[in-house]
Amino acid sequence: MVLLDGLGDQGQPALGGSTPLEAAHTPHLDLLARMGMNGLLHPHLQGMAMPSELAHFLIFGYPYGDFPGRGYLEALGHGISVEEGEVALLARLLSVDTRGEHLILEEDDPQVDPQTCKALQAEIQYYSHLGVEVEFRPMGGIQGILLLKGEVSPKVTDSNPIHSGRPILEVLAVEGHEEDPRAVKTARVLNAYLVWCHRKLSKHPLNRERKRMGLPPINALGTQRAGAKRKLTPFQEKWGLKGMSLASVPIYWGLARALGLKAVPVEDSGDPEGDLKERLILAHQAGDFDFIHVHTKAPDEAAHTKDPQHKKEVIEALDRAMGFALDTMAGDPEVLLVITSDHSTPSSGAMIHSGETVPLTIVGERVRRDRVERFNEVDCAQGALGLVKGRELMHLILSFMDKAQLQGLMDSPSPRAYAKGPSKPLTIKEPREENYGP
Ligand SMILES: [Zn+2]
């Protein structure tokens, strides 16, 4: 599964109304579309703007309600263990301005040198209140994980308002958990900690120094996307496929670890073509795995620069790398090649991600061939796959792999999606007289 992160886009005025993928010259992806069956994919409901980790979770066939939260997955990705009952949140240093009793976000991504970052983070590393231990664990730059231990719950809201000009938010128990003592306590502890952080950081000599230099102060912490460990059926048990994930970003390593896929960290060199090609070569050589997730963040990152032309060029570089997949995987009867994305990332406008579908192409020996000629968000809509939802994709993959279980067969206590899974054989014992009636 080649996953081109954030590949989908909106019609871009700067490209005459085309999406960057439509506007791009993509001969290899187009040939793959001609060889296979095409459609559109949305991880959940069309129109919903999905974050990558949740989109991946759904595409890998897990139910929305079982999502453990980004804070937890990010912690796992950075090798921070989160035990049962603990809570992990994303946390980052912010620049805020005081207005009356509120803190107004000036800068969500303030520029800070590594030494200042380290010193300020050390200042707010440990805190405890109402029997809850709070620890800030740095993840590089202004970002970190906030680990909470005690009677805590992940059912709390974010404090980081993301958009400049909005106030830092009070943490609240989420709907349905207003009476939940753990959620209420978690919110109280976080609010107290955030106020404490603001006081400590504001007084720090490094911030006085920054003020003298005309730099914005780094004087607050913002938290978001609380998560906690939860029991998830391992990928291999769920789908009968031994899985591997090749990705360069820690959140995918965390997701792979949470689902029992082998996380293989790879690096981004600044050359999207070379990086994707290297990952495709690794996937091609990984003989011991049945399912390989080959990920590149390049289209998403290009879209976040809000330059449609740049995204188009990055897509063209990725297409050149896909020449390797075309030569070695498409046409191999042992390979089912799935090319898709997790969500749309619009390369103009205010949204972080947007809710449109992404293209989906599947090439394999048993896969129907349709009449689609080009790989993009509009042409793939004419394909024979139609609209595929996240929770359907793994079932489709099993079917194309000749492995889907006939629904209704019960050869194990829990219904399985794949045929010939683990089962318990009947034991023939020596018949004993008393077992047989008169
Ligand atoms: Zn993504």
Residues whose N, C-alpha, C, O or C-beta is under 5 A from the ligand:
A	BS01	ZN	D5 G6 S52 D300 D342
